[in-house]
Amino acid sequence: MNPFIPEFDGQLELARIPDDFIARIRKRVEEGLLLRGSRRRANYAVRSAGSDEITFGAEDFLTAYNVGLNDVSVRRSGAHTVSYHVTFWRWTWTAVAHGAILGLVFLICFLFVQELKRDVAAYHNGPLMFWGIVVFFCLLWPWILTAIHRKFAEKALQHILRDVMS
């Protein structure tokens, strides 16, 4: 899968999957996905639940951006295996929006702050360096962060699932 697409699939092998694993995941989501008893920074809600599958997702902007597990589906895929599918498009689009806003601020400053224009022009390859940095951090960096974030989001979900299943 393309590392710049904000979604991933995976499987988790466990010694035993409890019969009530859906109820356990539901309870964890309702009590606080990351930190039990606190939904302040991790406000998730169950979207659907069946006998072998549960889907939950971030309910607000802060949760979508703080954690990045925007939409999660977990299902039993074997006697000792659970499979999951996660998307974090809202996390990625928020990072892209931040980059675009920052790029717009740099553009406005460059166009209207004459001292900035002079300072950039004073250096050999100054405009190339200035706009290269702007393009990198405002357009490319959010997508690089998406690729980096995937690994940490998956580790967080696996940790939660192991904790719930124990």
Secondary structure as UniProt FT lines:
FT   TURN            3..4
FT   STRAND          7..13
FT   TURN            19..20
FT   HELIX           21..31
FT   TURN            36..37
FT   STRAND          44..49
FT   STRAND          53..58
FT   HELIX           61..66
FT   STRAND          71..76
FT   STRAND          81..87
FT   HELIX           89..112
FT   HELIX           114..122
FT   TURN            124..125
FT   HELIX           126..135
FT   HELIX           136..140
FT   HELIX           141..165
//
